[in-house]
Every structure is written in structure tokens, then in C-alpha cells.
């Protein structure tokens, strides 16, 4: 299973490394990974430990107040 957020479904994204020198700037491929953290998520009354991105964790804390 791919590393993705259990709440919003955020997955890795492709991009390029920034090049800082030279006239012909060669773009090197790289992958941007989401910042996933193990989190206790309650769904349908059952608490499970799932991987959630930090944006979803922040939103969960804000809505709990």
C-alpha cells in the first residue's frame, strides 16, 4: 500500500530539484513526500491508529476545541 493520508488521501508528488549554478540548468527529478504521522483516528465509534498528514492532524485538533 502506498504511503498516503488516511483522511484526505494526500500522496507523494513529483517535482524537480532546484539548480543554483550554470547557464544550462538541468532539472533533476525528485519526489515530494507528505509529512505523515501516526495518529489516533475515531471513525464510527472505533479508534484506530492510522497515518495522517500534519494538515489533517491540525484540523482535527482545531475542531476538537
N, C-alpha and C positions, 0 to 999 in steps of 0.2 A: 504494500500500500504506500502511495506517495505521501510525503510529509505535507500535510495541509491542515488548516484550521478546522476544528470540528464544528465551529459556529458559523463562520462566514464563508468557508471554503477557499480561503486565500492559499495560493500555491506559489512555487518558485517562478521567477520571471527572468527572461533573458535580457542581456544588455551588453554594453561594451565597457572595457577599462579605459579610463581617461589617459591620453598620452600627452606628456608635457613638453617634449622636445622634438626637434627635427621638422623639416619642411613637409615631408610626406608622412602625415600622422597615420600610422597603421592602427586600426581599431582592433583590439584583442577581445575576443568573445569571453564573456563571463556569465555567471548565474547569480541572481539576487535571491536569497532565501528569506522567507518570512521569519520573524522572530517568534518562535513557538515556545510556549512554556506549559508544563503540566499544570492543569487547573482542575479543581473540583467543580463539575457542572451538574446542575439539577435539572433533569428533563423528565416530565411526567411523574414526579414524586420520587424518582430514583436518582441518587447521587453517584456519579461515575467520575473517574479520573481520566481526562482527555487532554489532548494538545490544543491550546487556543492561542491565537496571536495576541500580542500585547494590546492592540487596539480594542479587541473584544473583551479582554480582561478589564481594561479601564472602563469600558462602557458598563460591564456587569457591576463593578464597584459603584459607579455613579448612580445606577438605577436602584441599588440596594438601599441607598440613603433615604 
